[in-house]
Each structure stands twice: as C-alpha cells, then as structure tokens.
Amino acid sequence: MKKHVAVIGTGYVGLVTGACLAEIGHSVVCVDSDKKKVQMLRRGVIPIYEPGLDKVVVKNSRLKRLFFTDRLLEGLDRAEIVFIAVNTPPLPNGEADLSYVETVAKQVAQNMKRYTVVVEKSTVPVNTGEKVKQTMRLYGKEHNGFDVVSNPEFLREGSAVEDFLKPDRIVIGVDSKRADKMMRELYAPFKGKLLVTDIKSAELIKHSSNSFLATKISFINAVANVCECVGADVNLVAQGMGMDPRIGKSFLKAGLGFGGSCFPKDLRAYIKMAEQSGYHFDLLKTVQKINEDQHNWAIQQLKKALWNLKGKVVGVWGLAFKPNTDDLRNAPALSIIEKLLQEGSVVRVYDPVAMPKAKSILKNVVYCKNPYEAAQKADAVLLATEWEEFKKLNLKRIKTHMQTPVFLDGRNLYEPASMAAMGYQYHSVGRPNP
C-alpha cells in the first residue's frame, strides 16, 4: 500500500532511507534546511559516496516518487509518516545531542495536517521516544493525533542501499495498534524478518548491536596482541573461533580498530546512558581503550622498524575508516597521521575516494595521485584502509619507489611470506613476522 512519507534530514541515514522507500513505491519528500544540498539533490548530485545510491535517487526523482525541499511545510503537506533522521552528535560528556530531534518534533507537531506516525530513525538513547511524545503534546494541535515509533537503522556504509532493500531484520518499536498497522504496511514489500517491540526496547537494540560488534573487534585486536607476544597467528585463531556457530566469523578481523560515525559515538552514548540509569558499563570502557590503543600500536611498530620517526617519510594508503565510503569520521588513519606529524614525520597520503573531504580537515600532508606516488622515497608504507584497489598493485614496483622497504599492513591484506619473498620488512597485526 503506497504511503506518503516525509524524511527530515538528508544526511547518510535520511537520504538512503528516503531513496529506498521511494524505490519500493512510496511517495517520499526529503526535507533539509541546507538549500545548496537540496539544489544538488534535485540535480541528481549526491553529497556522499555510497555505491548505487545515485542511481536510486535519479531513477525515483524521474519517476516522481522522490522529491527534495528545504521547506518543512511542503514535506508535511501529504505526509502520513514522518521520519526524523537528523544528526545526533556526541556532546563532550558522551551524551547524544538531541536538540535537533527536539526541534524537528516541535516543528512537526505545529505543522502536521492529519494523524501522523512520527518515526525515530536517528540513533537515539532510550527514553527519547517519551521526550518526543512530550514535546509533540506540548506544541501540537489538539485535533491532530499522532504516534511515535522507534525504527532503528542497520545500514553499513559501502553497502547501505542493498542493506535497506534486502534487510536481515526490521525492528519497529510501537505502543499503538494504529502505528503498528501503518509501519507494517510501509515495510510490506520487504521479506526480512520483522520484529515488533515496545519503543524502549527498539531504542536499545541499535546501541546494543553496535556496541556488541565493536566489542568483537576490540576482542580480536586484544587477541592479536597476545598472538604477537607468543608467536601465534591471529588469522588462524579467528578462523577457529569463527567456526563455532555461537561466535561466527563476522567482525573477527584484527586491524587498526574501528571508526566511522556509529561505533565510537554509540559506545560513548551507551556508556553514558547506562551510567545515568544506574549501571556502570565497564566492559564498553575497555572496548574503547583497546580501540584507541591500536592507533598507538601502529606508531610503536613504525618506531621499532625505523627507530626515530622525525624526518622519516611515511606513505599512508587509505584515509576513510573503511572501504567503499568517503567517511572520515573517527577514521584510524587520521588519528595515526596526526601522531606521525607530532613525531615530525613527513606523511604522503592516498585514498581513491576520500581525499577531497580530507583536504579540508587534514593539513600538512602530501596528497598523492596514486599509491605509487605515496610510496615515493618512503621510509615506510602504512596500509590503513583495505581498498580493493590495493589488492591489485604491483608490489615489486612499489618497493623500487621506497627509500627502505618497511611495510606496515594495518589490515592484514597481504601474505607475510609473499611480502618477505619480495624483500619487504613486513609487519602485520597479530601475525608472526616472516
């Protein structure tokens, strides 16, 4: 059944949500206060890098199922369901800043024209639904009813369109039969498992899921440190662990740690949220510390290989926090590069997608056209993001460009024996040096 939907906020979550809901036949208006961004989107220019998203936006704009506006009233004109997909950045104490959510809830309450289902799509702490209800009752018109729903997103950057269109689960937190029916109709075209819960449980599912995945990553990085101490191979340890169906192989890949907009922010928010509720989530504090220590691990490995880093040239391959995105938020590469600059190193960088964004925030580095240029006269190369492009390089040729053949593989992309056979002094995460 076709629904009229408004999505408030055209950031990563909002834009993917709006475009994909249009893709399955709904009429969607995406609202954003940034007029320049709205103009870009109307022209089919996507402000973020996400494979396949441009095609979905262009197609559904052409079919008159997807619209963009900077006027909230225009977005609410026919809307039955309104998604709040605005930013919830962390405050200095780790809490989520919910001021944008509150503002949108107030504006929707003042301007909605009919019974409306208001959906929390942004990642928010538990009890936010109650606050949204309170705000809407305070500012809303008496003759217009509404319900608040929690509908957390589980999108992975780099595969968000496929994740939305082929979901492994859809979680809906409701407290009314009317809202339940509306949301079931909205998602009827999908075949993924549907879980309907109360609102508070739905709000906790997203934070709990991300925090658990972050815990798996930090756990395997801690195991990698043990492997380095005893001479074991973390890849083999992870393989053996992952064969247990109770554990699974996903997120058991040792490396430089996690980054992005979700895991670090959600961890901090969950820790603070738990403390405010009366529970000290010390496990997650340790997960944070292990992740931060991986950045220091990279610096220590380079120091072991090169002694002093002052004046040394280090080529860094990859800036984005993961492949197939230009997202630099909390990227391990940026943290490590800042530490190298503090040590007095000369840093040459290359990323196939993220360099335009990096230039506005990462100064005092040399931006290169390709990995070969980044390795030019380098004392060491650090692989920080495992882009597919890096698997296909002529590594023998790379070595001839370098001053000394020190290679730190922060994502265990290459095989130690092969790198050693080419003459590299090769170092990786939790695997014996060749």
Secondary structure, 3 states (H helix, E strand, C coil): CCCEEEEECCCHHHHHHHHHHHHCCCEEEEECCCHHHHHHHHCCCCCCCCCCHHHHHHHHHHCCCEEEECCHHHHHCCCCEEEECCCCCECCCCCECCHHHHHHHHHHHHHCCCCEEEEECCCCCCCHHHHHHHHHHHHCCCCCCEEEEECCCCCCCCCHHHHHHCCCEEEEECCCHHHHHHHHHHCCCCCCEEEEECHHHHHHHHHHHHHHHHHHHHHHHHHHHHHHHHCCCHHHHHHHHHCCCCCCCCCCCCCCCCCCCCHHHHHHHHHHHHHHHCCCCHHHHHHHHHHHHHHHHHHHHHHHHHCCCCCCEEEEECCCCCCCCCCCCCCHHHHHHHHHHHCCCEEEEECCCCHHHHCCCCCCCEECCCHHHHCCCCCEEEECCCCHHHHHCCHHHHHHHCCCCEEEECCCCCCHHHHHHCCCEEEECCCCCC
